[in-house]
Amino acid sequence: MDLRTLFYAQTGALIATAAMLWIARAEADSRNGLRTWTFAITSQGVAYLLLASAGRLPVLLTAVLGNALGALSVALFMVAIRQFLGLRRDVRWLSLMVVAVTIVAGIGGAHYEIATMFNGVIYGAVQLLNGQVLWVRPSTGLRRIQRVVSVFYLLMGLVLPLRAAALALTGTHRDYLDLPLDWQAPVYVFGFLFIIVTNLGFVLMCKMRAEDEARRQAMTDELTGLANRRALSEAIERSLAQSVSHSRPFAMVMADLDHFKSINDRFGHHGGDAALTAFAQRLSAAVGSEGLCFRYGGEEFGVLLPDTNAAEALRLIERVRQEVALPAEGHRHALSASFGVATWQSGDTADTLLGRADQALYRAKAAGRNRAEVA
């Protein structure tokens, strides 16, 4: 197998990947960088096809257009990575790079090794920057795969200028694709691996982030922005497991907005939704870092207090109760809430714990509302 065949193999892999990404494109691709990445692969695939045809097509196509599209793809890959990481994208110097690569390719003409040496230095610097930013800015839950992609970018950032130096030392004006395999074969084999790892890695990064966002949405109450009942169930199960393993106390608090039906009757469902949203914000602010807040359903809310015993929980909730209450003012209905507190006991399940918290809440409602009771 010669270098030209290896180059065509890389070209085939790029075009196939670009085709699959275009077929599977989605709206979210424009936000996470995958749409830009798809443009980059497409540009790179066409560039490789032209460059692999060196000596068989006009120089204007293979040298000038091929290198221009190659430089464009390198710039787009960098933009896609920064877009994925949420970083500022200044394309001015990347545009200058594309122009410089195109000019050098035009000057070199059929002497492809000139453009290859120049590009090796320029592209090497870009790949090092890509590798560096991926390494130092790991995304939540993506550290391992992001670091793998980063390593391949860093390695390519070293391989490209070394290859340029080796071509310069050969002193030949023969088409580099027709040179013997010898030292170039490992470079092309690594290039093939680089294409697979970086493209598959970036797609997986986007997929994993999308899955994480979908999970967060599934765990979030759409109206109030608090975690929802499903998230509460999972949080209770984690707390129960920790309590069983390490005997760590925790408290479960159920809260119910007082006289919510009258708010709905007077102000309508829109007013009721506004009251729920405002209460959720005040509840979350009052609890702060001492606990986790959830919307259980309707006008009921839950608060999970880790490492908290009954006395501590009651003190905290008494303060919260006072902070979330609002007096009637103008057209605003008075707002207050009742609270029921239950602490973990050996042998508890999620149902028994929530049941005791509910019973305490019912007692608070029966005793006149706007108060807290402990199970």
N, C-alpha and C positions, 0 to 999 in steps of 0.2 A: 504494500500500500504506500502510495506517494503522498506528499504534502497536499497536493491539489485535491486528492480524494478525501483526505481528512478535513480539508476546508469545506468541501461540498457536504460532508457529513454534519459539520457544525451548522452550515446553512440550512440543511433539511430540518435539523432539530429546532432552530429558531423559527422557521416559517411554520412548522407544525404547531409549536407552542403559541405563536401569535394567532394562528387560525382558531385554536381551541379557546383562547381567551376572548376573541371577538365573538365566537358563538355563545359563550357562557357569560357575556357581559351583563352587568346589572347596574341599577341606578346608583348603588352605594360605591361603585368603582370610581366615580368622579370625586368622591370625598376622601377615600383612603389612599389614593395614589395609584391604584391598579389600572385605571383608564390611561393615565400617563405612561405607566409601565408597558401597557399593551402597545401604545404608539411607539415606544422605544424599541420593543422587540421587533415590531413590524419594520421599522426603519433599519434596524441592525440586520434583519434577515435579508432585505433587499440589498443592503450594502454588501453583505458577504457574498451574495449571489453575483453581484457585479465584480467584486474583487477576485472571486474565484475564477472569473472568466477572463482574467488578465491575459493579453496576448491573443485572444480569440474574438474580442469585441473592440470597437474604437476606444482609444485612450480617453476621450472625453467622457465616455460612460464609465469605464472601469476605474480610471484613476481619479478624475475630478468628481463626478457624481457619486461614485462608490465611497470615496473618502468623506465627501460632504455629508452623505447619509449616515456614515459611521460615526462622524463627530456629533451629528444631531442626536443619534441614539445614546451616545455617552452622556450628553447634556440632559436628555430626557430621563435617563435612569437616575441621575443625580437629583433632578427635580422631583421624581416620584418618591425617592427615599426621604427627602426632606418633607414632602407633602405628607407621607405616612407618619413621620415623627412630629408633625405639627410645627415645623420650623420655617422661618422666613426664606423665601426663594428669590434671590437676586439673580436674574438671568442675563444681566448685562455682560459679565465676564464670560459666561458660558457661550453667549452669542459671539463674542470676540474669538473664543476658542474655535468655534465652527468656521468662522471666516478665515482664521489663520491656517487651519488644517486644509481648507479648500484651496487657498492660495498656494501653499507649499505643494499640494498634490498637482496643481496646474503647472507649477514651475518644474517639478520633477518629471512630469509626463510619463513616458514609458519606463523610466527608472524608478520602479515601485519601491525599491529599498530606501530611497530618500524619504518618501512619505512615511514609510514604516518606521524608520528610525526617529523621525520627528514626532510622529504620533505616539510612539512608545514612551517618550519622556512626558508628553502632555497628558496622555491617558493614564499613565502610571500615577501622576500626581492626583488626578481626579479620583482614581480608585482608592488611593490611600486616604483621601478625604472622606469617601463613602464608608470605608472600613472604620475610620476613626469615629465618625458620628454615630454609626450603628453600635459601636462598642460602648461608648460613653453615655448613650441615652437609651438604655434598655427599657422597653415598654413593659407594663405590668403583665405578668404571665407569659411573656415572650422572650425572656432573657436568654434561654438556651438556644433556641433556633436563631434568634437575632445575632448571637455571638458566633454561631457557625457561619452564617452569611458574612458577618464582619471579617472573620478570619480569611475567607476566600477572597474578599475584596482587598485585604491587606497583602495577601500573597500575590495577587495579580498586580498590585501596585509596585511590587518588587520585580516580578517576572518581566513585565513589559519594558522597563528601562534596561534591564540586563540583556534582554533579547536585542534591543536597539544597539547596545554597546557591542554585542557579539556580531551583529550584521556589519557594524562599522569596521570591526577588526578584520572581517573577511576580505574587505577591499574589492569585492566582486561587483560587476554591473549586470550580472546575469539575473533573470527573473527569480526572485527568492522562492517562488512556489515550485520552480523546477530544480532547485538545489537538492542534493542528496538528503535523506532523512536525518542522518547523524544527530546533531545536537538539537535540531528544531523539532524532532518528533515529540520529545517530552513536553515541549511548550504547547504544541497543538493538542496533545492528550489532556494536559492540564486545562487548556482552554475549553475543551469539551466538558470536562467535569465542572468547570466554573460556570458554564452556561446552565447546566442541569441544576447545580446546587443553588445558585443565586435566583434563578427563575422560580424553581420549585419552592425555595425558601421564602421568597417574597409573597408568592401566592398563599402559602400556608400561614404566613404572618397576617395577611389580610383576612383569611378564613377564620383564624383563631380569634382575631379581634372582633369580627362580625358575630361569632358565636358568643363571645363575652358580652357584647352589647345587647344581643338578643336575650341572654340570660338576665342581664340587669333590668331590661325592660319588663321581662316576665316577673321579676321580683319587685317591681315598683308600681305603686298606686298611681294611676294616670292623673287623677284629680288633684291630689295633695302633694305628690312628689315623694311621699314617705315610702319606706319599704312596705310591702303588702302582707296579706295573711300567709301566703306561701312562704315568704321570707321569714316571718315570725316562727312558723312551724320548724323550719330548718335551724333557726337560731336557738330555739328551745331545746331541740334534740342535741345540738352541740353543747349547750350549757349543762344539760342532764348528764351527758357523757363525761364532761370535765368534773362535775360534782361527784359522780360515782367513782371516778379514778383518783381524784385528788381531794375529795371532801371539801370542795370550794362552794360556799353558799352563793345563792343568787336569788333575786326577787322578781316575780312577775306581777305587773300592775296592769289592770284593765281600767280604762277611763271612758266615760260616756258623757257626751255633751248634753247638758241639762235643757229641757223644754225645746228640743230640736223641732218637734212637730209644729209647735206654735210659730217657730221661725219660718218654716216652710209655708205654713198657712198664711202668714202675714206678708212675706216677701217673695213667695214663690220658690220654685226649685233653683232658679239662678241665685237668689239670695241665700238659699240653704247651702248651695255649693260654695259660695263666697265665704260663708261662716265656717264651713268645714276647712277650707283652705287656710283661712286666717288662724283658726284654732291650731291646725297642724303646725304652722310656722311658729306660733308662740310656744306650743308644747315642746317642739324640737329645740328652740332657743333656751327654754327654761331648764330642760334636762341637760343640755350641753353634752360634754364628754363623759358624763357620769352614767349614761345609759344609751340604749338604742330605742328609737321610736318607730311604731308601725301603725298603719291603718288596718284595723281588724275587719271592718265592714260597716256600712251605714254610718252612724255617728259614734261608733265604738273605736277606740284606739288602744294600743298596747304599748307598754314600756318595759323593756328588759333591763334589769339592773344587775350587772355582774359583781361578784365579790361583795354582796350586800346582805346584811341580816335584816330581821324584821324591824328592829328599832331604827336602824339607819335608813331603811326604805321609807318608813313612815315619816321621819324628819324631812327627807328629801322631797317626798310627794306633797307634804304640807306646804313646803315652800313653792313647789311647782304649781299647786292648786291656786295659791294666792296670786302668782305671777300671770297665770293664763286667764284669770277672771277679768271681765270688762264690764263696767257699769253701763246702764242704758244711757244713750246720748243722742239727742236729736231723733233721727229716724232709725238709729241703731238699736237693736234689741239687746238687752243685757245678756252677757254670755258667761257661763260658768260650767264647771264639769264636776262630776262625782268620780271617785277613785276607789278601787278595791285592790288590796295588796295581799299577795300570797308569797311565802318563801319556800324554797325547796326543802323537802323532807325525804328521808331515805325511803326508797321504794316508789317515789313519785314517777308518774308518766306525764307526758304533755297534757293529756286529757284531765288527769286528776289535779294537776297544778292550775290549769286554766279554769277548771271547775271551781276550785276554792277562791280564785281571784274573782270569778263571776259572782259567787255567793256574797263575798265581801262588798262587791259593787252594788248588788241589789240591796244590801243592808244600808249602804250609804244613800241610795236613792230613796229608800223607805223612810230614812231618818230625816229627810228634809232637803236632800241634794246639796251640792257645793260643799262636800266634805269627803274625807278619806276614812276607810275602815280596813282593818287587818283581819285576815282569815285566821 
